[in-house]
Amino acid sequence: MEEKATLDRILIEEIDTEIDPGAQKLWLDESKRRYEALLREELEARPGEEVMLRVRDRLRSTDR
């Protein structure tokens, strides 16, 4: 779990060089909430490639 939270933090820092501590805490809290829900089997994990394809499709559809 700590590895995923660390990865989230690193990715956020790379995207936004001016990190708002409040926003960073919200992202970390959300990551923790989702991970815990995954462990309780309340959420279904999806392959990263599938998720990225869906995100790209959504971004393309909003650019039109």
C-alpha positions in Angstrom: 0.0 0.0 0.0 2.8 2.4 0.8 4.4 1.8 -2.6 1.2 2.8 -4.4 0.8 5.9 -2.2 4.5 6.8 -3.0 3.9 6.3 -6.7 0.8 8.5 -6.6 2.8 11.2 -4.8 5.7 11.0 -7.3 3.3 11.2 -10.3 1.5 14.1 -8.8 4.7 16.0 -8.1 5.9 15.4 -11.7 2.6 16.8 -13.1 2.3 19.8 -10.8 5.5 21.4 -9.6 3.6 23.7 -7.3 1.9 21.3 -5.0 -0.8 22.5 -2.7 -0.4 20.6 0.6 -4.2 20.4 1.0 -4.6 18.9 -2.5 -1.8 16.5 -2.0 -3.4 15.2 1.2 -6.7 14.8 -0.6 -5.1 12.7 -3.3 -3.2 10.5 -0.8 -6.4 10.1 1.2 -8.3 9.1 -1.9 -5.6 6.7 -2.9 -5.7 5.1 0.5 -9.5 4.9 0.5 -9.6 3.2 -2.9 -6.8 0.8 -2.0 -8.6 -0.2 1.1 -11.9 -0.7 -0.8 -10.0 -2.9 -3.3 -8.7 -5.0 -0.4 -12.3 -5.4 0.9 -13.3 -6.3 -2.7 -15.6 -3.4 -3.0 -13.7 -2.2 -6.1 -12.5 -4.2 -9.1 -8.9 -3.7 -10.2 -8.4 -3.1 -13.9 -5.2 -3.4 -16.0 -3.4 -0.2 -16.3 -3.4 -0.4 -20.1 -7.2 -0.7 -20.2 -7.5 2.3 -17.9 -5.2 4.5 -20.0 -7.0 3.6 -23.2 -10.3 4.6 -21.6 -8.8 7.9 -20.4 -7.4 8.7 -23.8 -10.7 7.9 -25.4 -12.5 10.3 -23.0 -9.9 13.0 -23.6 -10.3 12.6 -27.4 -14.1 12.9 -27.1 -13.9 16.1 -25.1 -11.5 17.7 -27.6 -14.1 17.5 -30.4 
